[in-house]
């Protein structure tokens, strides 16, 4: 188990902030050593995990058992450009049509405001990759990631922002080969002001 995953599980189980210093105490090492483990997101040995479990009084392997049946576990990416293992968020599943391959990202622009605002967590169904006119998708185009409404326009596709301050991106049939749909918008978690 990666050290960042251990920290995240501890935060969820104990419902408190778990610092690198706390983990250093648990495995009987220096904070500097733990900082190095975090910088590499090192995998912890079973012995270190056992020490952490004893120190905090938890069983990390059974952590997902604390999740009620009506919640879903969703991989969350703070920044899609940085290839990192995801952390996870847990959301109530109020819909009968939950996403089959969900992924959540933190929205870093206001291009889709007021529908999707900067700072919101947007959840996408990663299994849904077919273009559907007028729907919002997570798109990768030429190495950049966009949340846009897709509009079919005869021999082209328009990537449209809801915010009028942003220009549309028009892709001809030739340029469509550079576009990859990563998922269809499912829902969002609005961040409070």
C-alpha positions in Angstrom: 0.0 0.0 0.0 1.4 3.5 -1.0 2.1 5.8 1.9 -0.3 8.5 0.6 -3.1 5.9 0.4 -2.4 4.9 4.0 -2.6 8.6 5.1 -5.9 9.1 3.2 -7.4 5.9 4.7 -6.4 7.0 8.2 -8.0 10.4 7.6 -11.3 8.8 6.5 -11.4 6.2 9.3 -10.3 8.5 12.2 -12.0 11.6 10.7 -9.0 13.7 11.7 -6.1 15.2 9.9 -3.1 12.8 9.9 0.2 14.5 9.5 3.5 13.1 8.3 4.7 13.6 11.9 1.9 11.3 13.1 3.0 8.6 10.7 6.7 9.1 11.7 5.7 8.4 15.3 3.7 5.3 14.3 6.6 3.7 12.5 9.2 5.0 14.9 11.3 7.1 12.5 12.0 10.7 11.7 9.7 13.1 10.0 12.4 13.7 7.4 12.4 10.0 6.5 8.6 10.0 6.2 8.8 13.2 4.0 11.1 11.3 1.6 8.6 8.4 1.6 5.9 10.9 0.7 7.9 12.5 -2.1 8.3 9.2 -3.8 4.8 7.9 -2.7 6.7 4.8 -1.5 5.0 1.4 -0.9 5.1 0.6 2.8 6.2 -2.8 4.0 3.7 -5.0 5.8 5.6 -4.5 9.0 5.2 -0.7 8.7 1.5 -1.0 7.9 1.1 -3.3 11.0 2.8 -0.7 13.2 0.6 2.1 11.8 -2.5 0.0 12.4 -1.4 -0.7 16.0 -0.5 2.9 16.7 -3.9 4.3 15.4 -6.0 1.3 16.5 -7.4 0.5 13.0 -7.4 -2.2 10.4 -6.5 -0.6 7.0 -7.4 -3.6 5.0 -11.0 -3.5 6.2 -11.4 0.3 5.7 -13.7 -0.1 2.8 -16.1 -2.1 5.0 -17.0 1.1 6.8 -18.6 2.4 3.6 -22.4 2.1 3.7 -24.0 0.3 0.9 -25.6 3.4 -0.6 -22.2 5.1 -1.1 -19.8 4.7 -4.1 -16.1 5.0 -4.1 -14.8 7.3 -6.9 -11.2 7.8 -8.0 -10.4 11.5 -7.7 -7.7 13.5 -9.6 -6.7 17.0 -8.4 -4.8 17.6 -11.7 -5.2 15.3 -14.7 -1.9 16.6 -16.3 0.1 15.1 -13.4 0.0 11.3 -13.7 -0.5 10.2 -10.1 -2.4 7.5 -8.4 -5.8 8.8 -7.6 -7.1 9.4 -4.1 -10.7 8.5 -3.5 -13.9 10.3 -2.6 -17.0 8.7 -1.3 -20.4 9.9 -2.4 -23.9 9.0 -1.7 -25.4 7.1 -4.6 -28.9 8.7 -5.0 -29.3 7.7 -8.6 -30.4 4.4 -10.1 -28.0 5.0 -13.0 -24.7 5.3 -11.2 -21.6 5.7 -13.4 -20.1 2.4 -14.5 -16.5 3.7 -14.5 -16.6 6.9 -12.4 -13.9 9.4 -12.1 -13.9 12.8 -10.3 -11.8 15.8 -11.0 -11.4 19.2 -9.4 -12.6 21.9 -11.9 -9.9 24.5 -12.3 -11.6 27.0 -14.6 -15.0 28.8 -14.7 -15.5 28.0 -18.5 -18.7 26.0 -17.7 -20.1 28.5 -15.1 -22.7 28.8 -13.9 -23.5 25.1 -14.6 -20.1 23.9 -13.3 -18.0 26.3 -11.3 -14.3 26.6 -10.5 -13.6 24.5 -7.4 -16.4 22.0 -7.9 -15.8 18.3 -8.0 -17.1 17.0 -11.3 -17.9 13.3 -11.6 -17.8 11.6 -15.0 -18.8 8.2 -16.3 -15.6 7.0 -17.9 -17.3 4.2 -19.7 -19.5 6.5 -21.7 -17.4 7.7 -24.7 -19.8 8.2 -27.5 -20.5 11.8 -28.6 -24.0 12.9 -27.6 -25.0 16.3 -29.0 -25.5 19.0 -26.3 -24.1 16.9 -23.4 -21.0 17.8 -21.3 -17.9 15.7 -21.5 -14.4 15.4 -20.2 -12.2 15.7 -23.2 -8.5 15.4 -23.9 -7.3 17.4 -26.9 -3.7 17.8 -27.8 -2.5 17.1 -24.3 -4.9 19.5 -22.6 -8.0 18.5 -20.7 -11.3 20.3 -21.1 -14.8 20.1 -19.7 -17.0 21.2 -22.6 -20.4 20.8 -24.1 -20.2 19.0 -27.5 -22.2 20.2 -30.4 -22.3 18.4 -33.8 -22.1 20.8 -36.7 -22.2 18.9 -40.1 -18.5 18.1 -40.8 -17.2 19.4 -37.5 -17.6 19.3 -33.7 -17.8 22.3 -31.5 -16.5 22.2 -28.0 -18.6 24.9 -26.3 -18.2 26.6 -22.9 -21.3 27.7 -21.1 -19.5 30.8 -19.9 -19.7 33.4 -22.8 -16.2 34.8 -21.9 -14.6 31.6 -23.4 -14.2 31.0 -27.1 -15.6 27.8 -28.7 -13.2 25.3 -30.1 -14.2 24.0 -33.6 -12.7 20.7 -34.7 -12.9 19.6 -38.3 -13.2 15.9 -39.1 -9.4 15.7 -39.5 -8.8 17.3 -36.1 -11.2 14.9 -34.4 -8.5 12.2 -34.4 -6.6 14.4 -31.8 -9.7 14.4 -29.5 -10.3 11.7 -26.9 -13.5 11.6 -24.8 -12.6 10.5 -21.3 -16.2 10.5 -19.9 -19.7 11.9 -19.9 -20.6 14.3 -17.1 -22.6 12.6 -14.4 -23.0 14.9 -11.4 -21.0 17.4 -9.4 -20.2 18.2 -5.8 -20.6 22.0 -5.3 -18.0 23.5 -3.0 -19.5 25.9 -0.5 -18.3 29.5 -0.5 
